[in-house]
């Protein structure tokens, strides 16, 4: 940055001669470009500080197919702590029959919030056999906790209203490989 401060007025030149300042002009342009890039990078820092992926949704997760009666669900699997922590944050859209199944090692009371989640979601807290224990509608960017009423290993997040539109409520049993005995 000190080079930007070194721009001095040019010495007097004879009348009718062309200014020959290409180095000075290049230096001024570099300084301006550097300041613009620094400002742009600073504007991005808050979003990157909140997300391990710089504010981008995670992609490329394993998937599984679940059944809710006659309805099929294409569920991404959040199997690790980093995958579960990021979840569906930063998503701006999601197909109607797609969701995310959070899989935990041990049954426990699971609580979710929506701090950096942009879409309204419904969380289904699901027992090992696929039975929905309870449902919770969750609002975007909310820090309110939504918890299972019993210890569970699975939480399925879908677009808000997906379960209600299909008449699916607590006590309904989901099908699929994760809910079969001996599955992780």
CORSUL-V522224 format. One record per residue. BURIAL is I if it has 9 or more other C-alpha atoms within 8 Angstrom, else O. Layout:
<<BURIAL> <BURIAL>>
This chain:
<<O> <O> <O> <I> <O> <O> <O> <O> <O> <O> <O> <O> <O> <O> <O> <O> <O> <O> <O> <O> <O> <O> <O> <O> <O> <O> <I> <I> <O> <O> <I> <O> <O> <O> <O> <O> <O> <O> <O> <O> <O> <O> <O> <O> <O> <O> <I> <I> <O> <O> <I> <O> <O> <I> <I> <I> <I> <I> <O> <O> <O> <O> <O> <I> <I> <I> <I> <I> <O> <O> <O> <I> <I> <I> <I> <I> <I> <I> <I> <O> <O> <O> <I> <I> <O> <I> <I> <I> <I> <I> <I> <O> <O> <O> <O> <O> <O> <I> <I> <I> <I> <I> <I> <O> <O> <O> <O> <O> <I> <I> <O> <O> <I> <I> <O> <I> <I> <I> <I> <I> <I> <I> <I> <I> <I> <I> <I> <I> <I> <I> <I> <I> <I> <I> <I> <I> <I> <I> <I> <I> <I> <I> <O> <O> <O> <I> <I> <I> <O> <O> <I> <I> <I> <I> <I> <I> <I> <I> <I> <I> <O> <I> <I> <O> <O> <O> <O> <I> <I> <I> <O> <O> <I> <I> <I> <I> <I> <O> <I> <O> <O> <O> <O> <O>>
